[in-house]
Amino acid sequence: MASDSIEKGDIVWLEYDGWTMNPNGTQTLFDTTHDEVAKKENKFEEKKVYVEVPVVIGHGRLFPGLDEAVLAAKIGELKDVTIPPEKGAGARDPRLVELKTEREFLRQEINPELGMEVSVGGRRGLVTAVAAGRIRVDFNNPLAGKTLKYSFKAVRKAQTPEERVQAILDMDYGLADQFRIEIRDDVAEIRLPDVSKTDEKWFVSKFRVVADIRELSGLRVIRFLEEYERKAEPPKEEKGEAPKEGDAKETGAPKPEPAPAPKPKKARARKAPAKAEARAEEELPTGEKAPEEL
């Protein structure tokens, strides 16, 4: 029977609600795996899939306070934990609040507005002020300096190498259910779905996937396979037509010889002999006229 305890290096599927604790005692939802909670707090996103997520425990993938709480929990146990800033996203750093010119954003065809998330120089930040062509951007983690509260439950744990590989694909890329995974001894063959073959995100994520599979599964060889299959052509309809010219050779029947075209005869105007004309006139009955005289 599988153990329900959680140890460092385990991969578990976690469902949770994450809140920030406000100075006035209220709390604000910032993340959840439950669509009904998101709708209740007016935080629902149409494009987001609300399901439990796989996470690696004890490898720095979670906030330290949450990592410790999951390690102390058991599979299927619902727990609450309050996390201070130093064990969460850390303290705010004033040096990460910078002034930028509006021109920097216009070059990227971005019209900066208060509260907009932007990317500048590969860093993501939040626009906190817009005035006189100057834009103030806060590059701190949005949760920095805040006390966090999590309500979570570890739903299940990856038990087999196949489950661990699938969880890693889901963590680092997504669409794990579309990959075909076969593991023999210490060799993994992973067949890519069609959508990944031309996806730039996959080209970037693949290196992270390989590193995590090596570290977390102990497999010696990892192969990614791409298959391209030609689609079968629809069968041609048979028609009862007479064989066309040129088909005789293929069927073995002798090819008929075309009949020679008749040579055109040249029309020649012949003049009747004078004696014959005179004789014809004499033979006419008396009183009849020649055709020329009618």
Residue pairs with C-beta under 8 A, 6 or more apart in sequence:
2 157
2 159
4 74
4 75
4 76
5 74
5 75
6 12
6 57
6 70
6 71
6 73
6 74
6 75
6 154
6 157
7 57
7 58
7 71
8 57
8 58
8 59
8 71
9 56
9 57
9 58
9 59
9 216
10 56
10 57
10 58
10 157
10 158
11 54
11 55
11 56
11 57
11 157
11 158
11 163
11 164
11 167
11 168
11 216
12 54
12 55
12 57
12 70
12 75
12 154
12 155
12 156
12 157
12 158
13 52
13 53
13 54
13 55
13 154
13 155
13 156
13 157
13 167
14 33
14 52
14 53
14 54
14 55
14 70
14 152
14 153
14 154
14 155
15 33
15 34
15 51
15 52
15 53
15 152
15 153
15 155
16 31
16 32
16 33
16 150
16 151
16 152
16 153
17 29
17 31
17 32
17 33
17 34
17 37
17 150
17 151
17 152
18 29
18 30
18 31
18 32
18 148
18 149
18 150
19 27
19 28
19 29
19 30
19 148
19 149
19 150
20 27
20 28
20 30
20 143
20 146
20 147
20 148
20 149
21 27
21 82
21 146
21 147
21 148
21 149
22 28
27 149
29 37
29 38
29 41
29 43
30 142
30 143
32 38
32 41
32 43
32 50
33 50
33 51
33 52
33 53
34 50
35 44
35 50
38 44
38 45
38 48
38 50
52 155
53 170
53 171
54 158
54 167
54 168
54 170
54 171
55 61
55 62
55 70
55 171
56 171
56 212
56 216
57 67
57 70
57 71
58 67
58 71
60 67
61 67
61 171
62 70
63 83
63 87
63 88
63 89
63 148
64 87
64 88
65 81
65 83
65 84
65 87
65 88
65 148
66 81
66 83
66 148
66 150
66 152
68 87
69 79
69 81
69 83
69 150
69 152
70 152
70 154
73 79
73 152
73 153
73 154
74 154
75 154
75 155
75 156
75 157
76 153
76 154
76 155
77 153
77 154
78 151
78 152
78 153
79 151
79 152
79 153
80 149
80 150
80 151
80 152
81 149
81 150
81 152
82 147
82 148
82 149
83 147
83 148
83 149
83 150
84 147
85 91
85 144
85 145
85 146
85 147
88 143
88 146
88 147
88 148
89 141
89 142
89 143
89 144
89 145
89 146
89 148
90 141
90 144
90 145
91 144
91 145
92 140
92 144
92 145
93 140
93 144
96 125
96 138
96 139
96 140
97 128
97 136
97 137
97 138
97 139
97 140
98 125
98 136
98 137
98 139
99 134
99 135
99 136
99 137
100 120
100 134
100 135
100 136
100 137
101 133
101 134
101 135
102 112
102 130
102 133
102 134
102 135
103 133
104 120
104 135
105 111
105 112
105 118
105 135
110 118
112 118
112 127
112 130
112 135
113 127
113 130
114 127
114 128
114 129
114 130
115 126
115 127
116 126
116 127
117 124
117 125
117 126
117 127
118 124
118 125
118 126
118 127
118 137
119 125
120 137
123 139
124 139
125 137
125 138
125 139
125 140
126 137
126 138
126 142
127 135
127 136
127 137
128 136
128 137
128 138
129 135
129 136
130 136
158 164
158 166
158 167
161 183
161 188
161 217
161 218
161 219
162 181
162 183
164 213
164 216
164 217
165 181
165 183
165 188
165 190
165 213
165 217
165 219
166 176
166 177
166 179
166 181
167 176
168 209
168 212
168 213
168 216
168 217
169 175
169 176
169 179
169 190
169 209
170 176
171 212
172 205
172 208
172 209
172 212
173 196
173 201
173 202
173 205
173 206
173 209
175 193
175 195
175 196
178 193
178 195
178 196
179 190
179 191
179 192
179 193
180 190
180 191
181 188
181 189
181 190
181 191
182 188
182 189
182 190
182 191
183 189
183 219
186 218
186 219
186 220
186 221
187 219
187 220
187 221
187 222
187 223
188 213
188 217
188 219
188 221
188 222
188 223
189 223
189 225
190 222
190 223
190 224
190 225
191 224
191 225
191 226
191 227
192 202
192 224
192 225
192 226
196 202
197 226
206 224
210 222
213 219
213 222
214 222
243 251
248 254
248 255
248 256
249 255
281 290
284 290
